[in-house]
């Protein structure tokens, strides 16, 4: 019997590449997105079921999971990929921006997991793959809310192993570095620094550094890592992806807090 994967945020980037890879590997794919009516490619591929899922809307999550199970019978793997980055000075973030960052990157992810778990418990098998980031292990300036959500995802996933492994359900974390996706475009929010003059010079230096940050175009590497996590059958928890992610994580592990902060401030010019 073919296995089935549900992917959130499948309209672009890592999610889209992952949907196509798993279909090519012989899987059924439930490709979810906020606006499925705009999708023109995935809807034409056999064994890919495109349906609406907004991680901030509990009913749409339930509807997508129910429709996916009705279509393919069960869900073997969940990939929580939907997310975005909110960058800037914390003091400049509105209450709504703070809430939205956590609603999408953390609380929505939790709700999707809770909706899929009853089926996985019943079948006593399954794999939950949460797409975190190198930003779930190390921090950059002016990214405090984004890092807070990804650190939360890492802690949640690591702890969930203890309660779900005995039920036959495995947990995985995929940690991409910098890739050319829409994360840095429509999937990014910048906080205003109007009236916050003390922050402008360091923030502008950081923003200039971001524009020149080398981004890999090989987003298929992340899809490959997700496939490995879904199929390797090991207890491995974390899968860093990309030379920058691996290097930064290794560097952080070798340095104390003060030395790493000094290195980061020197590299970002602040």
Residue frames relative to the residue before (quaternion, step in Angstrom):
aa qw qx qy qz dx dy dz
X 1.0000 0.0000 0.0000 0.0000 0.00 0.00 0.00
X 0.4758 -0.6853 0.4712 0.2864 3.57 -0.85 0.98
X 0.4038 -0.6956 0.5387 0.2508 3.54 -1.11 0.72
X 0.2769 -0.7664 0.5673 0.1185 3.54 -1.24 0.60
X 0.1199 -0.7781 0.6153 0.0404 3.54 -1.02 0.91
X 0.1776 -0.7432 0.6342 0.1180 3.57 -1.12 0.75
X 0.0861 -0.8034 0.5891 -0.0090 3.56 -0.80 1.08
X 0.2341 -0.7456 0.6028 0.1611 3.59 -0.89 0.90
X 0.8065 0.2551 -0.1979 0.4953 3.56 -1.18 0.56
X 0.3089 0.8018 -0.4601 0.2234 3.57 1.03 0.83
X 0.4633 0.7078 -0.4411 0.2997 3.60 1.21 0.14
X 0.8083 0.0365 0.0043 0.5876 3.61 1.18 -0.43
X 0.8219 0.3463 -0.1810 0.4144 3.51 -1.39 -0.08
X 0.8518 -0.0848 0.0842 0.5100 3.53 -1.05 -0.88
X 0.6571 0.5405 -0.3171 0.4190 3.57 0.92 -0.87
X 0.6659 0.4955 -0.2988 0.4708 3.57 0.93 -0.90
X 0.6671 0.4988 -0.3041 0.4623 3.58 0.90 -0.92
X 0.6462 0.5212 -0.3165 0.4589 3.56 1.03 -0.78
X 0.6256 0.5403 -0.3346 0.4524 3.58 0.98 -0.81
X 0.6964 0.4702 -0.2815 0.4634 3.57 0.86 -0.94
X 0.6390 0.5330 -0.3351 0.4420 3.60 0.99 -0.79
X 0.6899 0.4744 -0.2985 0.4582 3.59 0.80 -0.95
X 0.6141 0.5291 -0.3562 0.4648 3.61 1.04 -0.67
X 0.6560 0.5104 -0.3055 0.4646 3.58 0.99 -0.84
X 0.6781 0.4759 -0.2770 0.4869 3.58 1.19 -0.60
X 0.6277 -0.5947 0.3201 0.3871 3.58 1.26 0.19
X 0.4956 0.6550 -0.4264 0.3789 3.58 1.22 0.41
X 0.4246 -0.5842 0.6031 0.3387 3.50 -1.41 0.20
X 0.1332 -0.8104 0.5693 0.0365 3.58 -0.92 0.89
X 0.1536 -0.7258 0.6640 0.0934 3.54 -0.99 0.97
X 0.0801 -0.8201 0.5665 -0.0105 3.57 -0.17 1.32
X 0.0583 -0.8381 0.5424 -0.0062 3.58 -0.31 1.21
X 0.0562 0.7799 -0.6177 0.0840 3.51 -1.21 0.72
X 0.6261 -0.5680 0.3809 0.3746 3.57 -1.21 0.40
X 0.8105 0.1719 -0.0675 0.5559 3.60 1.02 -0.77
X 0.0780 -0.8469 0.5246 0.0391 3.62 0.44 1.16
X 0.5674 0.6113 -0.3833 0.3967 3.59 1.18 -0.45
X 0.6596 0.4998 -0.3046 0.4715 3.59 1.23 -0.38
X 0.5605 0.6313 -0.3794 0.3786 3.60 1.25 -0.29
X 0.0892 -0.8294 0.5513 0.0134 3.58 -0.76 1.05
X 0.6917 0.4774 -0.2842 0.4614 3.62 1.18 -0.40
X 0.7265 0.4580 -0.2698 0.4355 3.58 0.61 -1.13
X 0.6168 0.5708 -0.3433 0.4194 3.57 1.11 -0.63
X 0.6796 0.4872 -0.2909 0.4649 3.59 1.21 -0.36
X 0.6164 0.5602 -0.3352 0.4404 3.60 1.28 -0.14
X 0.4748 -0.6877 0.4714 0.2819 3.55 -0.82 1.00
X 0.8276 0.2228 -0.2060 0.4723 3.54 -1.19 0.75
X 0.6059 0.4529 -0.3967 0.5200 3.58 1.23 0.44
X 0.1339 -0.7818 0.6083 0.0284 3.54 -0.71 1.18
X 0.1682 -0.8002 0.5727 0.0585 3.57 -0.51 1.22
X 0.1312 0.7975 -0.5776 0.1146 3.57 -0.77 1.01
X 0.5944 -0.6029 0.4141 0.3342 3.55 -1.25 0.48
X 0.1753 0.7420 -0.6405 0.0926 3.55 -1.08 0.82
X 0.0558 -0.7548 0.6535 -0.0075 3.53 -0.76 1.15
X 0.3922 -0.7654 0.4529 0.2348 3.59 -0.43 1.17
X 0.6546 0.4852 -0.3254 0.4798 3.62 1.21 -0.21
X 0.6791 0.4345 -0.2676 0.5277 3.60 1.30 0.05
X 0.3516 -0.7814 0.4762 0.1976 3.59 -0.20 1.30
X 0.6582 0.5168 -0.3276 0.4386 3.59 0.93 -0.81
X 0.6571 0.4976 -0.3248 0.4638 3.59 0.97 -0.77
X 0.5944 0.5437 -0.3644 0.4672 3.61 1.12 -0.58
X 0.6767 0.4906 -0.2918 0.4650 3.56 0.85 -0.98
X 0.6471 0.5267 -0.3177 0.4505 3.57 0.95 -0.87
X 0.6713 0.5050 -0.3025 0.4503 3.60 0.93 -0.90
X 0.6618 0.4942 -0.3098 0.4709 3.58 0.92 -0.88
X 0.6532 0.5123 -0.3132 0.4613 3.58 0.93 -0.88
X 0.6753 0.4918 -0.2956 0.4635 3.59 0.90 -0.94
X 0.6499 0.5258 -0.3197 0.4460 3.58 0.99 -0.79
X 0.6661 0.4852 -0.2999 0.4806 3.57 0.99 -0.83
X 0.6242 0.5286 -0.3390 0.4648 3.59 1.04 -0.73
X 0.6768 0.5010 -0.2889 0.4554 3.57 1.04 -0.79
X 0.8458 0.1961 -0.0472 0.4939 3.59 0.77 -1.07
X 0.6085 -0.6156 0.3343 0.3727 3.61 1.24 0.00
X 0.7843 -0.1482 0.1236 0.5896 3.59 1.01 -0.77
X 0.3296 -0.6955 0.5911 0.2415 3.55 -1.36 0.08
X 0.2228 -0.8009 0.5477 0.0947 3.57 -0.63 1.15
X 0.8010 0.1032 -0.0156 0.5895 3.57 1.03 -0.83
X 0.1415 -0.7511 0.6396 0.0815 3.55 -1.07 0.85
X 0.0824 -0.7671 0.6342 0.0511 3.56 -0.95 0.91
X 0.1754 -0.7707 0.6081 0.0744 3.56 -0.56 1.21
X 0.0485 0.8401 -0.5298 0.1053 3.53 -0.02 1.36
X 0.5566 0.6364 -0.3984 0.3557 3.62 1.09 -0.62
X 0.3538 0.7237 -0.5405 0.2427 3.57 -0.97 0.84
X 0.0960 -0.7781 0.6157 0.0788 3.53 -1.32 0.15
X 0.4271 -0.7050 0.5097 0.2464 3.55 -1.30 0.27
X 0.1300 -0.7513 0.6421 0.0801 3.55 -1.03 0.86
X 0.0278 -0.8317 0.5523 -0.0499 3.57 -0.49 1.22
X 0.5169 0.6353 -0.4824 0.3108 3.51 -1.21 0.56
X 0.7176 -0.4186 0.3431 0.4383 3.51 -1.38 -0.21
X 0.5009 -0.6758 0.4448 0.3075 3.59 -0.72 1.03
X 0.6435 0.5468 -0.3220 0.4280 3.56 0.98 -0.86
X 0.6911 0.4770 -0.2748 0.4684 3.57 1.19 -0.52
X 0.5382 0.6350 -0.4016 0.3819 3.59 1.24 -0.13
X 0.3825 -0.7110 0.5404 0.2368 3.55 -0.90 0.90
X 0.6606 -0.4951 0.3752 0.4215 3.56 -1.25 0.36
X 0.6574 0.5143 -0.3119 0.4539 3.58 0.99 -0.81
X 0.6466 0.5142 -0.3244 0.4608 3.60 1.01 -0.75
X 0.6195 0.5255 -0.3377 0.4754 3.58 1.04 -0.75
X 0.6845 0.4955 -0.2828 0.4538 3.56 0.83 -1.01
X 0.6690 0.5173 -0.3044 0.4382 3.57 0.90 -0.91
X 0.6234 0.5420 -0.3485 0.4429 3.59 0.99 -0.78
X 0.7104 0.4323 -0.2616 0.4899 3.58 0.92 -0.85
X 0.6019 0.5666 -0.3644 0.4288 3.60 1.04 -0.69
X 0.7238 0.4289 -0.2477 0.4805 3.59 0.89 -0.91
X 0.7839 0.3967 -0.2016 0.4330 3.57 0.62 -1.14
X 0.8096 0.2547 -0.1327 0.5119 3.61 1.06 -0.59
X 0.7463 0.4046 -0.2583 0.4611 3.59 0.51 -1.11
X 0.6292 0.5255 -0.3354 0.4642 3.59 1.07 -0.67
X 0.6269 0.5336 -0.3191 0.4695 3.55 1.03 -0.83
X 0.6423 0.5161 -0.3216 0.4665 3.58 0.96 -0.85
X 0.6735 0.5040 -0.3056 0.4461 3.59 0.89 -0.89
X 0.6303 0.5140 -0.3422 0.4705 3.60 1.01 -0.71
X 0.6328 0.5247 -0.3319 0.4627 3.59 0.95 -0.85
X 0.6798 0.5006 -0.2967 0.4464 3.59 0.83 -0.98
X 0.6627 0.5084 -0.3076 0.4558 3.58 1.06 -0.68
X 0.6957 0.4645 -0.2676 0.4781 3.59 1.07 -0.71
X 0.5843 0.6584 -0.3573 0.3121 3.58 1.07 -0.74
X 0.6188 0.5537 -0.3912 0.3968 3.68 0.81 -0.70
X 0.6682 0.4912 -0.3011 0.4706 3.59 0.97 -0.81
X 0.6602 0.4972 -0.3108 0.4694 3.58 0.98 -0.81
X 0.6278 0.5219 -0.3389 0.4677 3.59 1.04 -0.72
X 0.6563 0.5263 -0.3149 0.4395 3.57 0.94 -0.88
X 0.7384 0.3827 -0.2258 0.5072 3.58 0.97 -0.84
X 0.3059 -0.7910 0.4695 0.2453 3.56 1.40 -0.16
X 0.6908 0.3564 -0.3174 0.5432 3.54 0.91 1.01
X 0.3751 0.7166 -0.5416 0.2291 3.53 -1.23 0.46
X 0.1806 -0.7524 0.6217 0.1216 3.53 -1.32 0.34
X 0.1393 -0.7653 0.6252 0.0635 3.55 -0.95 0.96
X 0.0824 -0.7976 0.5975 -0.0089 3.55 -0.66 1.20
X 0.1119 -0.7974 0.5919 0.0367 3.57 -0.59 1.15
X 0.2936 -0.7459 0.5732 0.1699 3.56 -0.74 1.08
X 0.1049 -0.7809 0.6157 0.0130 3.54 -0.47 1.26
X 0.4064 -0.6653 0.5512 0.2971 3.58 -0.76 -1.05
X 0.6080 -0.4604 0.4589 0.4558 3.52 -1.31 0.13
X 0.6206 0.5569 -0.3116 0.4556 3.57 1.26 -0.55
X 0.5769 0.5334 -0.3984 0.4733 3.56 1.27 0.26
X 0.7168 0.3993 -0.2262 0.5250 3.55 1.35 -0.13
X 0.7804 0.1158 -0.0642 0.6111 3.59 1.13 -0.66
X 0.3197 -0.7675 0.5260 0.1792 3.58 -1.20 0.38
X 0.2439 -0.7140 0.6392 0.1486 3.49 -1.36 0.60
X 0.6090 -0.5382 0.4107 0.4133 3.60 -1.18 0.31
X 0.8549 0.2136 -0.1358 0.4528 3.55 -1.35 0.38
X 0.6246 0.5106 -0.3406 0.4829 3.56 1.13 0.66
X 0.2184 0.8565 -0.4581 0.0940 3.56 1.27 0.37
X 0.6900 0.4724 -0.3051 0.4557 3.62 0.84 -0.85
X 0.6312 0.5245 -0.3349 0.4630 3.58 0.97 -0.81
X 0.6704 0.4863 -0.3009 0.4728 3.58 0.87 -0.93
X 0.6133 0.5586 -0.3537 0.4321 3.58 1.00 -0.78
X 0.6795 0.4777 -0.3018 0.4679 3.60 0.93 -0.83
X 0.6961 0.4704 -0.2912 0.4576 3.59 0.91 -0.83
X 0.6016 0.5158 -0.3628 0.4904 3.59 1.09 -0.59
X 0.6292 0.5309 -0.3301 0.4618 3.59 1.05 -0.74
X 0.6360 0.5211 -0.3248 0.4674 3.59 0.99 -0.81
X 0.6455 0.5217 -0.3229 0.4548 3.59 0.96 -0.83
X 0.6868 0.4801 -0.2883 0.4633 3.58 0.86 -0.92
X 0.6233 0.5424 -0.3245 0.4604 3.56 0.99 -0.85
X 0.7008 0.4842 -0.2752 0.4457 3.56 0.78 -1.05
X 0.6610 0.5103 -0.3149 0.4511 3.57 0.90 -0.90
X 0.6855 0.4826 -0.2876 0.4630 3.58 0.93 -0.87
X 0.6264 0.5748 -0.3388 0.4030 3.59 0.99 -0.79
X 0.5083 0.6522 -0.4250 0.3684 3.59 1.18 -0.43
X 0.6757 0.5375 -0.3053 0.4017 3.56 0.90 -0.95
X 0.7456 0.3925 -0.2357 0.4843 3.59 0.99 -0.74
X 0.7479 0.4179 -0.2292 0.4620 3.59 1.10 -0.57
X 0.5510 0.6217 -0.4011 0.3860 3.64 1.08 -0.53
X 0.6646 0.5012 -0.3338 0.4423 3.66 0.87 -0.76
X 0.6713 0.4735 -0.2882 0.4919 3.58 1.27 -0.35
X 0.5873 -0.6042 0.3544 0.4055 3.57 1.30 0.16
X 0.5744 0.5837 -0.3670 0.4411 3.59 1.29 0.25
X 0.2215 -0.8029 0.5472 0.0824 3.57 -0.72 1.12
X 0.2522 -0.7601 0.5866 0.1205 3.56 -1.20 0.66
X 0.0060 -0.7941 0.6065 -0.0391 3.56 -1.00 0.90
X 0.1541 -0.7579 0.6265 0.0971 3.55 -1.24 0.61
X 0.1348 -0.7653 0.6256 0.0683 3.58 -0.85 1.01
X 0.1281 -0.8293 0.5439 -0.0064 3.57 -0.74 1.15
X 0.0997 -0.8267 0.5515 0.0499 3.63 0.11 1.22
X 0.3925 -0.6508 0.5892 0.2743 3.50 -1.31 0.44
X 0.7814 -0.3220 0.2402 0.4776 3.57 -1.06 -0.77
X 0.0668 0.7911 -0.6016 0.0879 3.56 -0.71 1.13
X 0.5010 -0.6512 0.4865 0.2970 3.55 -1.18 0.64
X 0.2506 0.7206 -0.5996 0.2416 3.53 0.03 1.36
X 0.6665 -0.4833 0.3627 0.4366 3.58 -1.25 -0.21
X 0.3493 0.7446 -0.4940 0.2821 3.59 1.28 0.16
X 0.7432 0.3822 -0.2146 0.5056 3.56 0.97 -0.87
X 0.6497 0.4806 -0.3176 0.4960 3.58 1.29 0.11
X 0.8489 0.0318 0.0017 0.5276 3.55 -0.48 -1.21
X 0.6741 0.4900 -0.2987 0.4651 3.59 1.22 -0.36
X 0.6482 0.4791 -0.3410 0.4838 3.59 1.13 0.54
X 0.1626 -0.7641 0.6195 0.0778 3.56 -1.08 0.84
X 0.1617 -0.7737 0.6058 0.0907 3.57 -0.96 0.88
X 0.3748 -0.7234 0.5342 0.2255 3.57 -0.89 0.95
X 0.5256 -0.6297 0.4758 0.3175 3.55 -1.15 0.64
X 0.1633 -0.7642 0.6117 0.1228 3.56 -1.14 0.67
X 0.2743 0.7710 -0.5215 0.2413 3.57 1.21 0.49
X 0.8211 0.1920 -0.1712 0.5095 3.54 -0.83 1.03
X 0.6664 0.4550 -0.2983 0.5098 3.57 1.28 0.02
X 0.0599 -0.8812 0.4683 0.0237 3.53 0.80 1.13
X 0.6034 0.5950 -0.3626 0.3879 3.59 1.05 -0.71
X 0.7086 0.4661 -0.2562 0.4637 3.58 1.14 -0.60
X 0.5262 0.7127 -0.3937 0.2453 3.57 1.15 -0.59
X 0.6766 0.5010 -0.3156 0.4376 3.61 0.82 -0.92
X 0.7099 0.4217 -0.2995 0.4780 3.65 0.69 -0.87
X 0.6411 0.5191 -0.3483 0.4452 3.59 0.98 -0.71
X 0.6510 0.5124 -0.3225 0.4579 3.60 0.95 -0.82
X 0.6173 0.5255 -0.3450 0.4730 3.60 1.08 -0.68
X 0.6599 0.5043 -0.3049 0.4661 3.57 0.97 -0.87
X 0.6513 0.5186 -0.3131 0.4570 3.57 0.95 -0.88
X 0.6415 0.5151 -0.3209 0.4691 3.59 1.03 -0.78
X 0.6285 0.5281 -0.3307 0.4655 3.57 1.05 -0.77
X 0.6329 0.5483 -0.3301 0.4356 3.59 0.99 -0.84
X 0.6380 0.5477 -0.3312 0.4281 3.57 0.99 -0.82
X 0.7436 0.3778 -0.2131 0.5088 3.59 1.11 -0.64
X 0.4130 0.7239 -0.4692 0.2921 3.60 1.27 0.03
X 0.4157 -0.7245 0.4824 0.2637 3.62 -0.72 0.98
X 0.0924 -0.7986 0.5947 0.0083 3.56 -0.69 1.16
X 0.3975 -0.7145 0.5250 0.2363 3.56 -0.91 0.91
X 0.3579 -0.7267 0.5466 0.2122 3.56 -1.08 0.74
X 0.5988 0.5967 -0.3501 0.4034 3.57 1.25 -0.27
X 0.0072 -0.8382 0.5451 -0.0150 3.59 0.52 1.16
X 0.4924 0.6543 -0.4260 0.3846 3.58 1.26 -0.17
X 0.5347 0.6196 -0.4038 0.4088 3.59 1.22 -0.43
X 0.6616 0.5010 -0.3070 0.4658 3.56 1.01 -0.79
X 0.6260 0.5177 -0.3331 0.4787 3.59 1.01 -0.77
X 0.6342 0.5283 -0.3268 0.4604 3.58 1.02 -0.79
X 0.6540 0.5094 -0.3108 0.4650 3.58 0.99 -0.84
X 0.6323 0.5159 -0.3286 0.4755 3.58 1.03 -0.76
X 0.6431 0.5083 -0.3266 0.4705 3.60 0.98 -0.79
X 0.6346 0.5234 -0.3283 0.4642 3.58 0.98 -0.83
X 0.6620 0.5127 -0.3063 0.4528 3.57 0.91 -0.94
X 0.6846 0.5026 -0.2783 0.4486 3.56 1.04 -0.79
X 0.8153 0.3233 -0.1103 0.4675 3.56 1.06 -0.71
X 0.5664 0.6568 -0.3923 0.3064 3.64 1.14 -0.33
X 0.3544 -0.7904 0.4541 0.2086 3.59 1.23 -0.22
X 0.5432 0.6213 -0.3957 0.4030 3.58 1.21 0.42
X 0.5591 -0.5839 0.4693 0.3554 3.54 -1.37 0.05
X 0.3507 0.7495 -0.4945 0.2660 3.60 1.27 0.10
X 0.2853 -0.7960 0.5181 0.1284 3.57 -0.84 1.02
X 0.8288 0.2233 -0.0816 0.5065 3.58 0.71 -1.07
X 0.0989 -0.7868 0.6092 0.0117 3.56 -1.05 0.90
X 0.1319 -0.7853 0.6015 0.0643 3.63 -0.03 1.24
X 0.1074 -0.8072 0.5796 0.0308 3.59 -0.97 0.85
X 0.7483 0.3295 -0.2828 0.5015 3.55 -0.81 1.05
X 0.5766 -0.6194 0.4092 0.3411 3.55 -1.03 0.82
X 0.6522 0.5197 -0.3305 0.4419 3.60 0.97 -0.79
X 0.6448 0.5197 -0.3281 0.4543 3.59 0.97 -0.81
X 0.6682 0.4992 -0.3023 0.4614 3.56 0.84 -0.97
X 0.6755 0.5021 -0.2973 0.4508 3.59 0.88 -0.96
X 0.6848 0.4921 -0.2990 0.4466 3.60 0.84 -0.94
X 0.6591 0.5034 -0.3136 0.4624 3.57 0.95 -0.85
X 0.6535 0.5004 -0.3143 0.4731 3.58 0.95 -0.83
X 0.6397 0.5270 -0.3219 0.4576 3.58 0.98 -0.84
X 0.6552 0.5204 -0.3095 0.4518 3.56 0.94 -0.93
X 0.6610 0.5216 -0.3064 0.4440 3.58 0.99 -0.80
X 0.7051 0.4686 -0.2528 0.4683 3.56 1.18 -0.60
X 0.7230 0.4206 -0.2278 0.4986 3.59 1.26 -0.29
X 0.4496 -0.6446 0.5282 0.3216 3.56 -1.19 0.46
X 0.7397 -0.4475 0.2691 0.4244 3.55 -1.29 0.26
X 0.6850 0.4965 -0.2960 0.4434 3.57 0.85 -0.97
X 0.6795 0.4924 -0.3010 0.4530 3.59 0.86 -0.91
X 0.6477 0.5033 -0.3318 0.4660 3.59 0.98 -0.76
X 0.6324 0.5225 -0.3358 0.4629 3.60 0.98 -0.78
X 0.6522 0.5097 -0.3189 0.4618 3.60 0.93 -0.83
X 0.6445 0.5148 -0.3216 0.4649 3.59 0.98 -0.81
X 0.6846 0.4935 -0.2908 0.4507 3.57 0.90 -0.93
X 0.6626 0.4892 -0.3198 0.4684 3.60 0.95 -0.78
X 0.6297 0.5231 -0.3375 0.4646 3.57 1.06 -0.66
X 0.6920 0.4844 -0.2850 0.4531 3.59 0.91 -0.89
X 0.7330 0.4104 -0.2376 0.4878 3.58 1.06 -0.70
X 0.4726 -0.7256 0.4057 0.2926 3.56 1.29 -0.03
X 0.5809 0.5949 -0.3880 0.3976 3.57 1.17 0.38
